[in-house]
């Protein structure tokens, strides 16, 4: 019996050893979880009815950890065409110009403020991130090309936007275009597509010449005190020169010329600035000259010029050159001559039997008769039919008798001139110093009288 027990014990030991060897040759199976591994225990087969069961402790297996990687989300930068998280739209409507209507004129360098009134016609609220931005044209001296909005503007509301400008110095028409910009950098404006600019338009006109006026009288210095005194003789039809520079003692070509009127007064008007000489031309130079400095736009008065006391004169008669003709044109009496057409008219010569005509206006002007711009002075024939112009300086003069003038027509028409020639009513002559031209006559043939 004892031997039997020993044999059974030996047999159990051998079985245990065989089982242990089998276990050592195999890899234990492990179930892996997401983050930890858990060991699965291994147990022996159930004991037979003849043996006493013995429990075997499980072999611990170290857990295996698998790391999980968290992927960070990638941010996508918004684009101008696809603003991030923006479901609203931007648009503006122009309401009115509060200042500076289109084509307002401004002088060069003038400062001005333009104000537009715009309505938010989109669905986005404009806040301080929105800006007024320069969009083209001329910036007209604006201090910046973008300005943040100073107030929030909800859809449907309006805002007044102002920018300070300076007019350019070059004359021309100018336009400065402006739009709005949202926080995403999108630029928008007005109009059906919300892409048109609103603007300021101005005109810088060309500078107008600044007129300078110089005036005075031409007089005879009777008391020789070197200045004009009331009552002294005033000289009409005198030429007055405006000469640039300061060399007033030298006769030079004038920049402008004026003539004294019947009251002896002259006026020079033009775009004058600088140093000038104002003088009276004579045969041998300037009879009198005054140097002065002129500022553009200035008005100078009492620049009076002293004329040499002249002693020349022009005088003559207007007479009735008599020739009596019939209705058929035949000569009936008087001193008649026949012309190339077979018609008779007065002979153009003063006859002892012919009379002079009183109350006729005769005109005198300095210079050639072709100078239609010269000032004319008048004399009226006296009761003897004589006229006279005295105190004349040497020079060229034109004497005329206009039968059609308002004064003469009632006294002369119908009729025709016979002297100096038929249908000639003017005479040009040159007067020497101290000379007296006393035979400058005009003959008039009354017709049908």
C-alpha positions as CSV (number, residue, x, y, z in Angstrom):
1,X,0.0,0.0,0.0
2,X,2.8,2.2,0.9
3,X,4.5,1.5,-2.4
4,X,1.4,2.4,-4.2
5,X,1.2,5.8,-2.6
6,X,4.9,6.5,-3.5
7,X,4.2,5.5,-7.1
8,X,1.1,7.8,-7.3
9,X,3.2,10.6,-5.9
10,X,5.9,10.1,-8.4
11,X,3.3,10.0,-11.2
12,X,1.8,13.3,-10.1
13,X,5.2,14.9,-10.0
14,X,6.0,13.7,-13.6
15,X,2.7,15.0,-14.9
16,X,3.3,18.4,-13.3
17,X,6.7,18.6,-14.9
18,X,5.3,17.7,-18.3
19,X,2.6,20.3,-18.0
20,X,5.1,23.0,-16.9
21,X,7.3,22.2,-19.9
22,X,4.3,22.5,-22.3
23,X,3.4,25.9,-20.8
24,X,6.9,27.2,-21.1
25,X,7.0,26.5,-24.8
26,X,3.9,28.5,-25.7
27,X,3.4,32.3,-25.8
28,X,0.6,33.5,-23.5
29,X,-2.3,35.0,-25.3
30,X,-3.1,38.7,-24.5
31,X,-6.2,40.7,-25.3
32,X,-5.2,44.3,-26.2
33,X,-7.6,47.1,-25.4
34,X,-7.5,50.6,-26.7
35,X,-5.3,52.0,-24.0
36,X,-4.4,48.9,-21.7
37,X,-3.9,45.2,-22.1
38,X,-5.5,42.7,-19.8
39,X,-4.0,39.1,-19.3
40,X,-6.3,36.1,-19.8
41,X,-5.7,33.5,-17.0
42,X,-4.9,29.9,-17.9
43,X,-6.3,27.0,-15.6
44,X,-5.6,23.3,-15.5
45,X,-8.0,20.5,-16.5
46,X,-10.6,19.5,-14.0
47,X,-9.2,16.7,-11.5
48,X,-10.4,13.2,-11.8
49,X,-12.5,11.7,-9.2
50,X,-9.5,9.8,-7.8
51,X,-7.3,12.9,-7.2
52,X,-7.6,15.9,-4.9
53,X,-7.9,19.1,-6.9
54,X,-5.1,21.7,-6.5
55,X,-5.4,25.3,-7.7
56,X,-2.5,26.9,-9.5
57,X,-2.0,30.7,-9.3
58,X,-2.2,32.4,-12.7
59,X,1.0,34.0,-14.2
60,X,0.8,37.7,-14.2
61,X,1.5,39.4,-17.7
62,X,2.6,43.0,-17.9
63,X,-0.1,45.2,-19.6
64,X,0.8,46.7,-23.2
65,X,-0.3,50.4,-23.7
66,X,-1.1,51.8,-27.2
67,X,-0.8,55.6,-27.4
68,X,-3.7,57.5,-29.1
69,X,-2.7,60.6,-31.3
70,X,-5.0,63.7,-31.2
71,X,-5.1,65.5,-34.6
72,X,-5.3,69.3,-34.2
73,X,-7.9,70.9,-36.6
74,X,-6.4,73.0,-39.5
75,X,-7.5,76.6,-39.8
76,X,-8.5,77.7,-43.3
77,X,-7.8,81.4,-44.0
78,X,-10.8,83.3,-45.3
79,X,-10.5,84.7,-48.9
80,X,-11.8,88.0,-50.3
81,X,-14.4,86.1,-52.3
82,X,-15.4,83.8,-49.5
83,X,-15.2,85.7,-46.2
84,X,-15.2,83.4,-43.2
85,X,-18.4,83.2,-41.3
86,X,-20.0,86.0,-43.3
87,X,-23.5,85.2,-44.5
88,X,-24.5,88.9,-45.0
89,X,-23.7,91.2,-48.0
90,X,-22.3,94.7,-48.3
91,X,-23.8,97.4,-50.5
92,X,-24.2,101.1,-50.4
93,X,-26.6,103.6,-51.9
94,X,-25.7,107.2,-52.7
95,X,-28.3,109.6,-51.2
96,X,-26.9,113.1,-51.8
97,X,-23.9,115.5,-51.9
98,X,-24.1,117.6,-48.8
99,X,-21.2,119.8,-49.9
100,X,-19.3,120.5,-53.1
101,X,-21.6,119.8,-56.0
102,X,-20.0,118.4,-59.2
103,X,-17.8,120.8,-61.1
104,X,-17.5,123.3,-58.3
105,X,-14.7,125.8,-59.1
106,X,-11.9,126.3,-56.7
107,X,-8.9,128.6,-56.9
108,X,-5.5,126.8,-56.9
109,X,-4.5,125.7,-53.4
110,X,-8.0,126.2,-51.9
111,X,-8.9,123.9,-49.0
112,X,-12.4,122.4,-48.9
113,X,-14.4,119.5,-47.3
114,X,-16.5,117.1,-49.3
115,X,-19.4,115.3,-47.5
116,X,-21.4,112.4,-49.0
117,X,-24.5,110.9,-47.5
118,X,-24.7,107.1,-48.0
119,X,-27.2,104.5,-47.0
120,X,-26.3,101.0,-45.9
121,X,-28.3,99.0,-48.5
122,X,-26.7,95.6,-47.7
123,X,-27.4,93.2,-44.9
124,X,-24.2,93.7,-42.9
125,X,-23.9,96.3,-40.2
126,X,-21.0,98.7,-40.8
127,X,-18.9,99.2,-37.7
128,X,-15.5,100.7,-36.9
129,X,-13.7,98.0,-38.9
130,X,-15.2,99.3,-42.1
131,X,-13.3,102.0,-43.9
132,X,-13.8,104.8,-46.5
133,X,-11.0,104.1,-49.1
134,X,-9.5,106.1,-52.0
135,X,-10.5,104.2,-55.3
136,X,-9.0,106.2,-58.1
137,X,-8.5,109.5,-59.9
138,X,-6.7,112.3,-58.1
139,X,-6.5,112.2,-54.3
140,X,-6.8,116.0,-54.2
141,X,-4.4,116.3,-51.3
142,X,-6.3,114.0,-48.9
143,X,-4.4,113.3,-45.7
144,X,-4.8,109.5,-46.1
145,X,-6.2,107.0,-48.6
146,X,-8.4,105.3,-46.0
147,X,-10.5,106.5,-43.0
148,X,-12.2,104.2,-40.5
149,X,-16.0,104.8,-40.0
150,X,-16.7,106.6,-36.8
151,X,-20.1,105.1,-36.1
152,X,-22.0,101.9,-36.6
153,X,-24.5,101.8,-39.4
154,X,-27.2,99.1,-39.4
155,X,-28.8,98.0,-42.7
156,X,-31.2,100.7,-43.9
157,X,-29.5,103.5,-41.9
158,X,-27.4,106.3,-43.4
159,X,-24.1,108.0,-42.5
160,X,-22.4,111.2,-43.6
161,X,-18.8,110.7,-44.7
162,X,-16.4,113.7,-45.0
163,X,-12.9,114.1,-46.3
164,X,-10.7,117.3,-46.4
165,X,-9.2,118.1,-49.8
166,X,-6.9,120.8,-51.3
167,X,-7.4,122.0,-54.9
168,X,-4.4,121.4,-57.2
169,X,-2.4,124.3,-58.5
170,X,-2.7,123.4,-62.2
171,X,-5.8,124.5,-63.9
172,X,-7.9,121.5,-65.0
173,X,-11.0,119.4,-64.1
174,X,-10.4,116.9,-61.4
175,X,-12.2,113.8,-60.0
176,X,-11.5,111.8,-56.9
177,X,-13.2,108.4,-56.5
178,X,-14.0,106.7,-53.2
179,X,-15.5,103.4,-52.0
180,X,-16.0,101.4,-48.8
181,X,-14.0,98.4,-47.5
182,X,-15.2,95.7,-45.1
183,X,-13.1,93.9,-42.5
184,X,-12.3,91.1,-44.9
185,X,-10.7,93.5,-47.3
186,X,-13.6,93.4,-49.8
187,X,-14.1,96.8,-51.5
188,X,-17.6,97.7,-52.4
189,X,-19.5,100.8,-53.6
190,X,-22.8,102.0,-54.9
191,X,-25.0,101.1,-57.9
192,X,-26.8,98.0,-59.0
193,X,-23.8,95.8,-58.6
194,X,-22.4,97.7,-55.5
195,X,-19.1,98.3,-57.3
196,X,-19.4,101.9,-58.6
197,X,-17.5,104.7,-56.8
198,X,-18.9,107.9,-55.4
199,X,-16.8,110.9,-56.1
200,X,-15.9,114.6,-55.7
201,X,-15.5,116.6,-58.9
202,X,-14.0,120.1,-59.0
203,X,-12.6,122.5,-61.6
204,X,-9.5,124.6,-61.1
205,X,-10.0,127.5,-63.6
206,X,-7.1,129.2,-65.4
207,X,-6.0,132.3,-63.6
208,X,-7.5,135.4,-65.0
209,X,-5.2,138.3,-65.8
210,X,-5.2,140.8,-63.0
211,X,-6.0,144.2,-64.4
212,X,-3.9,147.2,-63.5
213,X,-5.2,150.7,-64.1
214,X,-3.0,153.8,-64.6
215,X,-4.7,157.1,-65.2
216,X,-4.1,160.8,-65.2
217,X,-4.5,164.0,-67.3
218,X,-2.3,165.7,-69.9
219,X,-2.1,169.4,-69.1
220,X,-0.3,172.6,-69.9
221,X,1.6,173.9,-66.9
222,X,0.7,177.5,-67.3
223,X,2.2,178.7,-64.0
224,X,5.2,176.4,-64.4
225,X,5.1,174.9,-60.9
226,X,5.5,171.3,-62.2
227,X,2.0,170.1,-61.2
228,X,-1.5,170.2,-62.5
229,X,-3.6,172.9,-60.9
230,X,-7.4,173.4,-61.5
231,X,-8.0,175.7,-64.4
232,X,-4.9,174.8,-66.4
233,X,-5.4,173.9,-70.0
234,X,-6.1,170.1,-70.5
235,X,-4.9,168.5,-73.7
236,X,-7.0,166.1,-75.7
237,X,-5.8,163.6,-78.3
238,X,-2.4,163.4,-76.8
239,X,-0.6,160.1,-77.1
240,X,0.5,158.5,-73.8
241,X,3.1,155.7,-73.7
242,X,3.6,152.9,-71.2
243,X,7.3,151.9,-71.4
244,X,8.7,148.9,-69.4
245,X,11.9,149.4,-67.4
246,X,13.5,152.3,-65.5
247,X,15.5,154.0,-68.3
248,X,12.9,156.8,-68.6
249,X,15.3,159.2,-70.1
250,X,15.6,157.0,-73.3
251,X,12.8,156.9,-75.8
252,X,11.9,153.2,-76.3
253,X,9.1,151.3,-78.0
254,X,6.0,151.4,-75.8
255,X,4.3,148.3,-74.3
256,X,0.9,150.1,-74.5
257,X,-0.5,153.4,-75.9
258,X,-3.5,155.4,-74.8
259,X,-4.9,158.8,-76.0
260,X,-6.2,161.6,-73.8
261,X,-9.9,162.3,-74.3
262,X,-11.6,165.6,-74.8
263,X,-11.2,166.3,-71.1
264,X,-7.5,165.6,-71.3
265,X,-7.8,162.3,-69.3
266,X,-6.1,159.1,-70.3
267,X,-6.4,155.5,-68.9
268,X,-4.0,152.6,-69.4
269,X,-5.5,149.2,-68.4
270,X,-3.9,145.8,-68.7
271,X,-2.0,143.0,-67.0
272,X,0.9,145.2,-65.9
273,X,3.4,144.6,-63.0
274,X,6.9,145.9,-62.4
275,X,8.7,149.1,-63.2
276,X,7.4,151.4,-66.0
277,X,7.9,154.8,-67.5
278,X,4.8,156.8,-68.4
279,X,5.5,159.5,-70.9
280,X,4.4,161.9,-73.6
281,X,6.2,161.3,-76.9
282,X,7.4,164.3,-78.9
283,X,9.4,164.9,-82.0
284,X,12.8,164.8,-80.2
285,X,12.0,162.4,-77.3
286,X,9.6,162.4,-74.4
287,X,8.2,165.7,-73.5
288,X,7.4,164.5,-70.0
289,X,7.9,161.2,-68.3
290,X,7.2,159.7,-64.9
291,X,8.7,156.5,-63.5
292,X,6.7,154.3,-61.2
293,X,6.5,150.8,-59.8
294,X,3.3,148.9,-60.5
295,X,1.9,146.0,-58.5
296,X,-0.5,143.6,-60.4
297,X,-4.1,144.6,-59.8
298,X,-3.1,148.1,-58.5
299,X,-5.0,151.3,-59.5
300,X,-2.8,154.3,-59.9
301,X,-4.4,157.7,-60.3
302,X,-3.2,161.3,-60.9
303,X,-0.2,160.2,-63.0
304,X,-0.4,163.6,-64.7
305,X,1.8,164.5,-67.6
306,X,2.9,168.0,-68.5
307,X,2.7,168.9,-72.1
308,X,4.9,171.5,-73.9
309,X,2.9,174.6,-74.4
310,X,2.1,174.3,-78.1
311,X,1.5,177.2,-80.5
312,X,0.5,175.4,-83.7
313,X,-3.0,175.8,-85.1
314,X,-5.3,174.4,-87.8
315,X,-8.2,176.4,-89.1
316,X,-10.5,176.8,-92.1
317,X,-14.0,177.4,-93.5
318,X,-16.9,175.4,-94.5
319,X,-18.6,177.1,-97.4
320,X,-21.5,176.6,-99.7
321,X,-20.1,175.8,-103.1
322,X,-22.9,176.9,-105.3
323,X,-24.2,175.3,-108.5
324,X,-27.8,175.6,-109.6
325,X,-29.1,172.8,-111.8
326,X,-32.5,172.0,-113.3
327,X,-34.5,168.9,-112.6
328,X,-33.0,167.5,-115.8
329,X,-29.5,168.2,-114.6
330,X,-28.8,171.2,-116.7
331,X,-26.7,174.0,-115.3
332,X,-28.8,177.1,-114.6
333,X,-26.4,179.2,-112.5
334,X,-23.5,179.4,-110.2
335,X,-20.0,178.0,-110.8
336,X,-20.7,174.6,-112.2
337,X,-18.5,172.0,-113.9
338,X,-19.5,168.9,-115.7
339,X,-18.2,165.5,-114.6
340,X,-17.4,162.4,-116.7
341,X,-21.1,161.4,-116.5
342,X,-22.3,164.6,-118.0
343,X,-23.7,165.8,-114.6
344,X,-23.1,169.3,-113.3
345,X,-21.9,170.1,-109.8
346,X,-20.1,172.9,-108.0
347,X,-16.5,173.6,-109.0
348,X,-14.8,173.1,-105.5
349,X,-13.4,176.7,-105.5
350,X,-14.4,179.6,-103.2
351,X,-15.9,182.3,-105.2
352,X,-16.5,185.9,-103.9
353,X,-20.3,185.4,-104.3
354,X,-20.4,182.2,-102.3
355,X,-21.3,182.1,-98.6
356,X,-19.9,180.2,-95.6
357,X,-22.0,177.8,-93.5
358,X,-22.2,178.4,-89.7
359,X,-22.9,175.8,-87.0
360,X,-21.1,172.9,-88.8
361,X,-19.1,170.4,-86.6
362,X,-15.5,169.7,-87.7
363,X,-13.4,167.0,-86.0
364,X,-9.7,166.8,-85.3
365,X,-7.7,163.7,-84.3
366,X,-4.0,163.1,-83.8
367,X,-2.3,160.8,-86.3
368,X,-3.4,159.4,-89.6
369,X,-7.0,159.4,-90.8
370,X,-6.7,155.6,-91.1
371,X,-6.4,155.4,-87.3
372,X,-10.1,154.9,-86.4
373,X,-9.3,154.4,-82.7
374,X,-7.9,157.9,-82.1
375,X,-9.9,160.3,-79.9
376,X,-11.5,163.1,-81.8
377,X,-12.1,166.6,-80.6
378,X,-14.6,169.0,-82.3
379,X,-15.0,172.6,-83.2
380,X,-18.1,174.3,-84.5
381,X,-17.9,176.8,-87.3
382,X,-18.8,180.3,-86.1
383,X,-21.1,182.8,-87.7
384,X,-18.5,183.4,-90.5
385,X,-18.3,179.7,-91.2
386,X,-14.8,179.4,-89.7
387,X,-13.5,176.8,-87.2
388,X,-10.1,176.7,-85.4
389,X,-8.0,174.2,-83.4
390,X,-5.3,176.0,-81.4
391,X,-2.4,175.1,-79.1
392,X,-1.3,172.2,-81.3
393,X,2.0,170.3,-81.1
394,X,4.0,169.4,-84.2
395,X,2.8,166.2,-85.7
396,X,0.3,164.5,-88.1
397,X,-3.4,165.4,-87.8
398,X,-6.6,164.4,-89.5
399,X,-9.3,167.0,-90.0
400,X,-12.8,165.7,-91.1
401,X,-16.3,167.0,-91.6
402,X,-18.9,164.2,-91.5
403,X,-22.1,165.5,-93.2
404,X,-24.0,162.4,-91.9
405,X,-23.3,163.0,-88.2
406,X,-26.2,163.6,-85.9
407,X,-25.2,167.2,-85.6
408,X,-24.5,168.0,-89.3
409,X,-27.1,165.9,-91.2
410,X,-30.1,168.3,-90.5
411,X,-27.9,171.3,-91.7
412,X,-26.3,169.8,-94.8
413,X,-28.3,166.9,-96.4
414,X,-29.0,166.4,-99.1
415,X,-25.8,167.4,-100.8
416,X,-22.2,166.3,-101.5
417,X,-18.7,167.5,-100.7
418,X,-16.8,169.3,-103.4
419,X,-13.6,170.1,-101.6
420,X,-11.1,168.6,-101.0
421,X,-12.7,166.4,-103.6
422,X,-16.1,165.0,-104.4
423,X,-17.3,162.6,-101.7
424,X,-14.1,163.2,-99.7
425,X,-14.8,164.5,-96.1
426,X,-11.3,164.4,-94.5
427,X,-7.9,165.9,-94.9
428,X,-4.6,164.7,-93.4
429,X,-1.7,167.1,-92.8
430,X,1.6,167.4,-90.9
431,X,2.0,170.4,-88.7
432,X,5.4,171.8,-88.1
433,X,6.4,173.4,-84.8
434,X,4.6,176.8,-84.4
435,X,2.9,176.5,-87.8
436,X,-0.6,177.6,-88.5
437,X,-2.5,175.7,-91.1
438,X,-5.2,178.2,-91.9
439,X,-6.7,177.0,-95.2
440,X,-8.0,173.5,-94.3
441,X,-11.4,174.2,-95.9
442,X,-14.4,172.0,-96.8
443,X,-16.7,172.8,-99.8
444,X,-20.4,171.6,-99.7
445,X,-22.7,171.5,-102.7
446,X,-26.4,171.6,-101.6
447,X,-28.4,169.6,-104.1
448,X,-32.1,170.1,-104.7
449,X,-32.2,173.0,-102.4
